[in-house]
Amino acid sequence: MSLTSPADRPPMATRPAAATAGPKRTGPARPARRRQGPLWLMTPGGVLLLVVVVVPFVLALWMSVTDLDQYTLRQWAGAPFLGLGNYVEAVASGPLLHSVWLSVAFSVLTTVLTLPLGLAAAFAAHDRFRGRGLVRSIFLIPYVLPAFVVGTVWRIALGPDGAVNTVLGTVGIDGGNWLIGGRTFWTLVLVDTWAAWPFVYLLCLAGLQSIGREVHEAVAVDGASWWQKTVYIVLPSLRGPLLLAVIIATLHHLNNFTLPFVLFGSPAPDEVNVLPIAIYSASFQTFRFGLAAAMSVASLVLVLIPLLFYLRAVRLDTGLEKGAQA
């Protein structure tokens, strides 16, 4: 048996380097293909949006530039064209500016009053105690009642011989007239505050329940007082719910028609002639449909201001901020 040196041995069969190292990527990685559902699934929602929003808005724009009233209603397609005449009349000699001022003041005051009430009720109903479920249910009574029922009940209670004046009379206070005269604006603010504060209470209560138990335990271990925990922990956590409550409540109060209409009737006193009531009066009492349409377009512009803040708050603004940060 002959011995051979290592130099004389034949080379061992080796695998290619590419096979051992695996496939080599020469180009950039392909982005994952996003799965997109078929767009035809949006057809029912698009048709509903077209019928409910787009078509009425186009008709309102057309009516606002024509002299459409009870005399030209039959030939509505041939109503005289006025251009911006209805807008000029609404601003110059109509009740538009007065109604806008009343609507804004009414919305801001009611929202400001409902915030501390809803926040205090949320704090009161958050901790565990016997009968908490009953208390939470009682707090929701003004919110679940329809606006027509709320207006009817308060109209009876605030009448000359109603329950409010009767109670005030027992302590020697003359209640006077709540539904006519200069006191009507504050009557509307107080009644709407009573009906609207549970909405703020619901949002604040949901925000309080989102704070974890470990956060409260850590604050208790650190020895923080109730005031310090509320100011530095709880209120910053409620910033989002409070912002949404302010914006949505403002939108609701600006468009509130049922409560002032049921509470004061039509024509309403000049002190509570808010924008929805003014539009109703121009449409169905004086039958100036073109003027009422112009006022409706102006009210839409007014509502769009808090609506833009709302869309930004819930991050529905097409995601431009995320793209800019990236």
C-alpha positions as MATLAB code, in Angstrom:
seq = 'MSLTSPADRPPMATRPAAATAGPKRTGPARPARRRQGPLWLMTPGGVLLLVVVVVPFVLALWMSVTDLDQYTLRQWAGAPFLGLGNYVEAVASGPLLHSVWLSVAFSVLTTVLTLPLGLAAAFAAHDRFRGRGLVRSIFLIPYVLPAFVVGTVWRIALGPDGAVNTVLGTVGIDGGNWLIGGRTFWTLVLVDTWAAWPFVYLLCLAGLQSIGREVHEAVAVDGASWWQKTVYIVLPSLRGPLLLAVIIATLHHLNNFTLPFVLFGSPAPDEVNVLPIAIYSASFQTFRFGLAAAMSVASLVLVLIPLLFYLRAVRLDTGLEKGAQA';
ca = [
       0.000    0.000    0.000;
       1.599    3.196   -1.175;
       1.485    6.402    0.776;
       0.922    9.687   -1.002;
       1.645   13.154    0.203;
      -1.098   15.682    0.745;
       0.138   17.581   -2.279;
      -0.437   14.565   -4.478;
      -4.034   14.010   -3.296;
      -6.818   15.097   -5.697;
      -8.791   18.191   -4.631;
     -12.085   17.547   -2.836;
     -15.269   18.420   -4.672;
     -16.611   21.644   -3.265;
     -20.006   23.286   -3.766;
     -20.163   26.645   -5.499;
     -19.881   29.636   -3.204;
     -23.156   30.967   -4.468;
     -24.892   27.776   -3.401;
     -23.514   27.899    0.111;
     -24.154   31.578    0.639;
     -27.663   31.461   -0.741;
     -29.165   33.639   -3.485;
     -27.625   37.093   -3.639;
     -29.986   40.080   -3.948;
     -28.714   42.570   -6.443;
     -31.492   45.170   -6.311;
     -33.596   46.878   -3.632;
     -36.282   44.878   -1.878;
     -39.670   45.078   -3.505;
     -42.316   46.748   -1.336;
     -45.095   44.529   -0.120;
     -48.119   44.823   -2.345;
     -51.015   46.278   -0.439;
     -54.226   44.437   -0.614;
     -57.007   46.665   -1.798;
     -60.623   45.693   -1.789;
     -62.754   46.211   -4.893;
     -63.916   49.797   -5.202;
     -67.394   48.770   -6.293;
     -68.129   47.916   -2.638;
     -68.218   51.688   -2.015;
     -70.984   52.202   -4.577;
     -73.964   52.078   -2.135;
     -72.312   54.565    0.209;
     -71.331   56.804   -2.702;
     -74.872   56.801   -4.100;
     -76.309   57.575   -0.657;
     -73.806   60.412   -0.191;
     -74.709   61.775   -3.614;
     -78.453   61.718   -2.955;
     -78.379   62.956    0.650;
     -75.525   65.506    0.536;
     -74.388   66.510   -2.936;
     -77.747   66.928   -4.691;
     -79.362   69.006   -1.871;
     -76.236   71.158   -1.634;
     -76.270   71.878   -5.381;
     -79.983   72.706   -5.240;
     -79.399   75.019   -2.260;
     -76.652   76.829   -4.156;
     -78.918   77.252   -7.160;
     -81.840   78.469   -5.036;
     -79.606   80.966   -3.224;
     -78.907   82.857   -6.464;
     -82.528   82.989   -7.663;
     -85.629   84.885   -6.583;
     -87.530   81.770   -5.601;
     -90.635   82.466   -3.509;
     -94.268   81.422   -3.279;
     -95.078   83.096   -6.604;
     -92.282   81.546   -8.656;
     -92.321   78.144   -6.944;
     -94.371   76.461   -9.688;
     -91.964   77.639  -12.360;
     -88.956   77.051  -10.130;
     -86.689   76.328  -13.071;
     -87.492   79.756  -14.517;
     -87.144   81.803  -11.309;
     -85.395   85.172  -11.880;
     -81.638   85.057  -11.451;
     -80.348   87.398   -8.735;
     -76.716   86.413   -8.405;
     -75.490   87.473   -4.983;
     -78.600   89.558   -4.304;
     -79.956   87.210   -1.634;
     -76.620   87.175    0.184;
     -76.447   90.963    0.124;
     -80.011   91.230    1.428;
     -79.361   88.672    4.169;
     -76.334   90.601    5.389;
     -77.582   94.150    4.870;
     -81.254   94.105    5.831;
     -81.969   90.520    6.871;
     -81.547   88.820   10.239;
     -78.424   86.906    9.223;
     -75.779   88.757   11.231;
     -78.004   88.979   14.304;
     -78.844   85.274   14.101;
     -75.204   84.309   13.568;
     -74.189   86.311   16.640;
     -76.934   84.705   18.726;
     -76.017   81.209   17.507;
     -72.315   81.654   18.245;
     -72.957   83.170   21.689;
     -75.491   80.485   22.538;
     -73.151   77.675   21.400;
     -70.099   78.999   23.238;
     -71.945   79.685   26.505;
     -73.685   76.317   26.517;
     -70.450   74.464   25.769;
     -68.571   76.351   28.490;
     -71.275   75.528   31.041;
     -71.524   71.848   30.130;
     -67.776   71.168   30.436;
     -67.410   71.529   34.247;
     -70.754   69.816   34.843;
     -69.866   66.802   32.703;
     -66.348   66.591   34.124;
     -67.582   66.747   37.728;
     -70.223   64.081   37.051;
     -67.586   61.828   35.460;
     -65.342   62.160   38.526;
     -68.298   61.437   40.814;
     -69.401   58.305   38.930;
     -65.958   56.874   38.183;
     -64.965   55.352   41.533;
     -66.673   52.221   42.829;
     -69.457   52.672   45.358;
     -72.786   51.090   46.150;
     -75.408   52.188   43.652;
     -72.928   53.435   41.041;
     -74.903   51.852   38.202;
     -78.083   53.621   39.299;
     -76.296   56.968   39.538;
     -74.819   56.547   36.073;
     -78.253   55.743   34.677;
     -79.824   58.808   36.321;
     -77.089   61.027   34.868;
     -78.044   59.851   31.362;
     -81.729   60.787   31.602;
     -81.392   64.282   30.031;
     -79.300   62.828   27.211;
     -81.656   60.007   26.203;
     -84.776   62.178   26.212;
     -85.709   63.509   22.752;
     -85.291   67.250   22.249;
     -89.044   67.569   21.602;
     -89.826   66.040   25.008;
     -87.244   68.235   26.750;
     -88.639   71.379   25.133;
     -92.243   70.468   25.946;
     -91.532   69.635   29.593;
     -89.515   72.796   30.190;
     -92.079   74.942   28.386;
     -94.746   73.716   30.784;
     -92.457   74.068   33.815;
     -91.391   77.610   32.866;
     -94.887   78.879   32.129;
     -96.443   81.685   34.204;
     -98.151   79.123   36.456;
     -95.548   76.405   35.994;
     -93.557   74.462   38.534;
     -90.556   76.827   38.453;
     -92.531   79.938   39.362;
     -94.500   77.973   41.948;
     -91.325   76.853   43.713;
     -89.829   80.344   43.528;
     -93.067   81.806   44.895;
     -92.822   79.666   48.035;
     -89.578   81.474   48.958;
     -90.917   84.904   48.046;
     -89.312   85.267   44.590;
     -91.342   86.436   41.611;
     -90.238   84.276   38.696;
     -91.800   86.442   36.007;
     -91.848   85.502   32.332;
     -89.255   82.998   31.190;
     -90.475   82.418   27.636;
     -90.959   86.026   26.487;
     -88.954   89.177   26.975;
     -85.271   89.737   27.573;
     -84.821   86.641   29.735;
     -85.460   84.185   26.900;
     -81.825   83.921   25.786;
     -80.667   82.778   29.224;
     -83.638   80.438   29.429;
     -82.497   78.770   26.213;
     -78.918   78.521   27.500;
     -79.958   76.957   30.809;
     -82.382   74.449   29.261;
     -79.893   73.362   26.619;
     -77.172   73.070   29.273;
     -79.424   70.753   31.268;
     -80.000   68.606   28.180;
     -76.423   68.577   26.828;
     -74.089   68.055   29.801;
     -74.450   64.213   29.857;
     -72.671   64.060   26.484;
     -69.553   65.602   28.019;
     -70.014   63.285   31.002;
     -69.969   60.201   28.756;
     -66.788   61.205   26.943;
     -64.996   62.130   30.172;
     -66.076   58.903   31.856;
     -64.734   56.885   28.929;
     -61.451   58.790   29.187;
     -61.193   58.117   32.920;
     -61.749   54.410   32.412;
     -58.936   54.305   29.843;
     -56.377   55.267   32.528;
     -54.798   52.064   33.799;
     -55.012   50.977   37.426;
     -51.229   50.774   37.630;
     -51.035   54.523   36.995;
     -53.220   55.248   40.021;
     -51.215   52.794   42.129;
     -47.923   54.408   41.106;
     -49.256   57.865   41.973;
     -50.448   56.589   45.357;
     -47.049   55.049   46.076;
     -45.344   58.339   45.232;
     -47.543   60.069   47.809;
     -49.229   62.518   45.440;
     -52.354   64.250   46.681;
     -55.740   64.089   44.949;
     -55.228   67.556   43.492;
     -51.779   66.706   42.111;
     -53.069   63.478   40.584;
     -55.976   65.324   38.968;
     -53.904   68.184   37.560;
     -50.824   66.293   36.397;
     -52.201   62.839   35.524;
     -55.964   62.798   34.950;
     -56.612   66.083   33.133;
     -53.773   65.597   30.604;
     -55.197   62.150   29.860;
     -58.620   63.728   29.226;
     -57.308   66.306   26.764;
     -58.460   64.302   23.736;
     -61.990   63.502   24.986;
     -62.480   67.095   26.161;
     -61.401   68.479   22.788;
     -63.821   66.210   20.953;
     -66.579   67.100   23.411;
     -66.038   70.833   22.824;
     -66.074   70.534   19.030;
     -69.008   68.122   18.729;
     -71.066   70.037   21.309;
     -70.428   73.307   19.474;
     -71.577   71.756   16.201;
     -74.697   70.405   17.890;
     -75.609   73.735   19.466;
     -75.089   75.639   16.221;
     -77.561   73.343   14.444;
     -80.029   73.004   17.306;
     -83.477   73.697   15.874;
     -85.882   71.448   17.763;
     -85.282   72.767   21.289;
     -85.727   76.526   20.603;
     -88.608   75.830   18.215;
     -90.548   73.741   20.756;
     -89.590   75.927   23.707;
     -90.514   79.327   22.243;
     -92.578   78.537   19.155;
     -92.415   80.417   15.879;
     -91.985   83.283   15.360;
     -89.542   83.133   18.237;
     -88.635   86.188   20.336;
     -85.897   88.281   18.829;
     -83.522   87.326   21.680;
     -83.607   83.623   20.670;
     -83.906   83.993   16.907;
     -80.922   81.724   16.298;
     -79.836   80.812   12.781;
     -81.909   77.601   12.338;
     -85.041   79.442   13.517;
     -84.314   82.381   11.203;
     -83.910   80.035    8.236;
     -87.176   78.300    9.106;
     -89.000   81.625    9.355;
     -87.668   82.815    5.999;
     -88.652   79.525    4.347;
     -92.063   78.638    5.774;
     -93.453   81.921    7.093;
     -92.412   84.544    4.555;
     -91.831   81.937    1.804;
     -88.562   83.540    0.670;
     -86.952   80.277   -0.359;
     -84.048   81.932   -2.170;
     -83.202   84.087    0.844;
     -83.486   81.090    3.149;
     -81.157   79.088    0.885;
     -78.575   81.886    1.029;
     -78.789   81.873    4.823;
     -78.405   78.085    4.812;
     -75.220   78.316    2.762;
     -73.920   80.918    5.227;
     -74.758   78.574    8.116;
     -72.861   75.789    6.357;
     -69.768   77.990    6.211;
     -70.213   78.738    9.916;
     -70.472   75.033   10.759;
     -67.414   74.169    8.662;
     -65.142   76.126   11.030;
     -65.484   73.782   14.053;
     -65.880   70.840   11.663;
     -62.365   71.381   10.330;
     -61.022   71.318   13.882;
     -62.977   68.121   14.497;
     -61.543   66.402   11.428;
     -58.060   67.421   12.467;
     -58.649   66.165   16.004;
     -59.703   62.687   14.884;
     -56.935   62.610   12.233;
     -59.150   62.298    9.196;
     -57.239   64.958    7.253;
     -55.864   62.503    4.588;
     -52.773   61.675    6.679;
     -50.683   64.605    5.413;
     -49.052   65.085    8.819;
     -47.670   61.553    8.885;
     -46.264   61.953    5.403;
     -44.587   65.205    6.351;
     -43.018   63.656    9.443;
     -41.720   60.699    7.421;
];
